[in-house]
Amino acid sequence: MNKVTVYQFCILPVLICAVLYYCGVFKFEKCKSFPSCCYESATLCYYVLLLPMLVPMFLIFTFFNWMGLMYFKHN
């Protein structure tokens, strides 16, 4: 695997998730009315609530993509 692929598929998604989570936590503290401030997709709070679903789905998709490539390569 070359360096661009490792950076693109391993480090970049983790970095994006960390930045969104870090920004969203501070946005969470400033929000006085919790549910109403997270309904709009323009707020970072909305994306912080999506992160717990996004990370496992990314890992599952990557695993099945890799597994499919292995089956295609060996058959």
CYANA upper distance limits for C-alpha pairs under 8 A (distance plus 0.5 A):
  1 MET  CA      5 THR  CA      6.96
  1 MET  CA      6 VAL  CA      7.39
  2 ASN  CA      6 VAL  CA      7.14
  3 LYS  CA      7 TYR  CA      6.62
  4 VAL  CA      8 GLN  CA      6.39
  5 THR  CA      9 PHE  CA      6.48
  6 VAL  CA     10 CYS  CA      6.05
  6 VAL  CA     11 ILE  CA      7.50
  7 TYR  CA     11 ILE  CA      5.51
  7 TYR  CA     12 LEU  CA      6.48
  8 GLN  CA     12 LEU  CA      5.99
  8 GLN  CA     13 PRO  CA      8.13
  9 PHE  CA     13 PRO  CA      7.22
 10 CYS  CA     14 VAL  CA      7.23
 11 ILE  CA     15 LEU  CA      6.59
 12 LEU  CA     16 ILE  CA      6.64
 13 PRO  CA     17 CYS  CA      6.61
 14 VAL  CA     18 ALA  CA      6.62
 15 LEU  CA     19 VAL  CA      6.69
 16 ILE  CA     20 LEU  CA      6.65
 17 CYS  CA     21 TYR  CA      6.50
 17 CYS  CA     51 LEU  CA      7.48
 18 ALA  CA     22 TYR  CA      6.51
 19 VAL  CA     23 CYS  CA      6.58
 20 LEU  CA     24 GLY  CA      6.37
 20 LEU  CA     44 LEU  CA      7.49
 20 LEU  CA     47 TYR  CA      7.64
 20 LEU  CA     48 VAL  CA      6.84
 21 TYR  CA     25 VAL  CA      6.60
 21 TYR  CA     48 VAL  CA      5.98
 21 TYR  CA     51 LEU  CA      8.14
 22 TYR  CA     26 PHE  CA      7.33
 23 CYS  CA     27 LYS  CA      6.80
 23 CYS  CA     44 LEU  CA      7.45
 24 GLY  CA     28 PHE  CA      6.40
 24 GLY  CA     44 LEU  CA      5.67
 24 GLY  CA     45 CYS  CA      5.55
 24 GLY  CA     47 TYR  CA      8.12
 24 GLY  CA     48 VAL  CA      6.08
 25 VAL  CA     29 GLU  CA      6.95
 25 VAL  CA     45 CYS  CA      8.11
 25 VAL  CA     48 VAL  CA      8.27
 26 PHE  CA     30 LYS  CA      7.10
 27 LYS  CA     31 CYS  CA      6.83
 27 LYS  CA     44 LEU  CA      7.42
 27 LYS  CA     45 CYS  CA      6.87
 28 PHE  CA     34 PHE  CA      8.12
 28 PHE  CA     45 CYS  CA      6.79
 31 CYS  CA     37 CYS  CA      7.05
 33 SER  CA     37 CYS  CA      6.81
 34 PHE  CA     38 CYS  CA      7.31
 35 PRO  CA     39 TYR  CA      7.42
 37 CYS  CA     43 THR  CA      8.12
 37 CYS  CA     45 CYS  CA      8.01
 38 CYS  CA     43 THR  CA      7.06
 38 CYS  CA     44 LEU  CA      8.45
 38 CYS  CA     45 CYS  CA      5.86
 38 CYS  CA     46 TYR  CA      5.38
 39 TYR  CA     46 TYR  CA      7.04
 40 GLU  CA     46 TYR  CA      7.30
 41 SER  CA     46 TYR  CA      6.27
 41 SER  CA     47 TYR  CA      7.93
 42 ALA  CA     46 TYR  CA      8.05
 43 THR  CA     47 TYR  CA      7.84
 44 LEU  CA     48 VAL  CA      6.77
 45 CYS  CA     49 LEU  CA      6.89
 46 TYR  CA     50 LEU  CA      7.12
 47 TYR  CA     51 LEU  CA      6.85
 48 VAL  CA     52 PRO  CA      8.35
 50 LEU  CA     54 LEU  CA      6.52
 51 LEU  CA     55 VAL  CA      6.54
 52 PRO  CA     56 PRO  CA      7.68
 53 MET  CA     57 MET  CA      6.79
 54 LEU  CA     58 PHE  CA      6.53
 55 VAL  CA     59 LEU  CA      6.81
 56 PRO  CA     60 ILE  CA      6.60
 57 MET  CA     61 PHE  CA      6.48
 58 PHE  CA     62 THR  CA      6.54
 59 LEU  CA     63 PHE  CA      6.59
 60 ILE  CA     64 PHE  CA      6.70
 61 PHE  CA     65 ASN  CA      6.47
 62 THR  CA     66 TRP  CA      6.57
 63 PHE  CA     67 MET  CA      6.55
 64 PHE  CA     68 GLY  CA      6.44
 65 ASN  CA     69 LEU  CA      6.75
 66 TRP  CA     70 MET  CA      6.76
 67 MET  CA     71 TYR  CA      6.78
 68 GLY  CA     72 PHE  CA      6.60
 69 LEU  CA     73 LYS  CA      6.50
 70 MET  CA     74 HIS  CA      6.69
 71 TYR  CA     75 ASN  CA      6.54
